[in-house]
Amino acid sequence: MAQRCYVLAGMEGSPGREEVASVVTQLLAIDDVAFAEPLVGQYDILITLDTQKPLETVVKRLEQVKPLCNLVPLKANPVLPRERMNRNIEKIPLKA
């Protein structure tokens, strides 16, 4: 069963707006990342995952994205199949 997980992530140094936007773009290119949003405060990005893989596996993949650091996995909830379908609606072929 798929799960929706949340991860807080910091960035090394004092990242500017453009650097944060660049990292968010890199994160959104990862299959398991459903959403990534810049934050203000102790952490720089909130990452939402929709995955069937173990959370630890996906977090290890996220750790490879530089300059992310201090990743904190949060709550993980099971996702019903009908909720996942909304994400893939563009992939459903239309009849001619």
C-alpha angles and dihedrals in degrees: 000000000000121000135204113223134180126215129187114211134189127202128226116255122352104315121206125224093264093051092050090048090051092052091047089054090051091049093050089056090064111095097227095049111097097173141359124191132183116241135198117225136035092347128044105206138028111209122198116201129197104190146145091204123094111275092237091059093052093045089054088054091050091051088064091064106094133245091021116118140160095039112190116192111212135183121345120201130184113251121218116232093244091059091051091051091067090062092054099041092114090061095059108104117237122225114245 
